[in-house]
Every structure is written in C-alpha cells, then in structure tokens.
Amino acid sequence: DLETAVSEFKTVIANDPNYCAAYFHGGQALEKLGRTADAAELYRQGIDATRRTGDAHTRSELEGALAMLG
C-alpha cells in the first residue's frame, strides 16, 4: 500500500530528519502514486538533509530522481 508507505516514510523523517534514504524512498512511493510535485519537494528536502550529513551517495540519487521529474 503506497499511501501507507508514504505515511511511514514521513514518520521516519519526522523522528530522524537526517535519515536521508527515507526521502528517496518516500519520493519514489509518491511518484508511483502520481504525486510528482510532492515527490519533488521530498527530494529537495532530502538533498538538504544530505548537505547536513555529508551523504554524497544519497544526494546523487536524490538529485538524479529530481532531474528525472523534469
């Protein structure tokens, strides 16, 4: 259930805003639901989180996902 997944990822982010992978996977779930604007916003928030944490790998994944949205 994608809606439940999105809710769970948002809970994870609320509890640990530096858990960068949650932004990517939450964005992927939003994309599958057709909510591309919401996905793009979550990717942007994730990119900000990767800047805080220095997680270059996840940042590249988030930037790639955001670029694919156009």
C-alpha positions in Angstrom: 0.0 0.0 0.0 1.8 3.1 -1.3 -0.2 5.6 0.8 0.8 3.7 4.0 4.4 3.6 2.8 4.4 7.4 2.3 3.0 7.9 5.8 5.6 5.6 7.3 8.5 7.4 5.5 7.2 10.8 6.7 7.1 9.4 10.3 10.7 8.2 9.9 11.7 11.6 8.6 9.9 13.4 11.5 11.7 11.2 14.0 15.1 11.4 12.3 15.3 14.2 9.7 18.9 13.2 8.9 17.9 9.7 7.7 18.5 10.6 4.1 17.3 7.3 2.4 13.8 7.9 3.7 13.5 11.0 1.5 14.5 9.0 -1.6 12.2 6.0 -0.9 9.3 8.3 0.2 9.7 10.2 -3.0 9.7 7.0 -5.1 6.4 6.0 -3.4 4.9 9.4 -4.2 6.0 9.1 -7.8 4.2 5.8 -8.1 1.1 7.4 -6.8 1.4 10.1 -9.5 2.1 12.8 -6.9 5.2 14.2 -8.7 5.1 17.7 -7.1 5.1 16.1 -3.7 7.9 13.8 -4.7 10.0 16.7 -6.0 9.5 18.5 -2.7 10.5 15.5 -0.7 13.6 15.0 -2.9 14.6 18.7 -2.3 14.2 18.2 1.4 16.3 15.1 1.2 19.0 17.0 -0.7 19.1 19.5 2.1 19.4 16.6 4.6 22.4 15.2 2.7 24.1 18.5 2.8 23.7 18.4 6.6 25.0 14.9 6.9 27.6 14.7 4.1 25.8 11.7 2.4 27.1 12.2 -1.1 25.8 8.9 -2.4 22.2 9.5 -1.4 22.5 13.1 -2.6 23.4 11.9 -6.1 20.4 9.5 -6.0 18.0 12.3 -4.9 19.4 14.7 -7.5 19.0 12.1 -10.2 15.4 11.4 -9.2 14.6 15.1 -9.1 16.2 15.6 -12.5 14.1 12.7 -13.9 10.9 14.6 -12.9 11.9 17.3 -15.3 
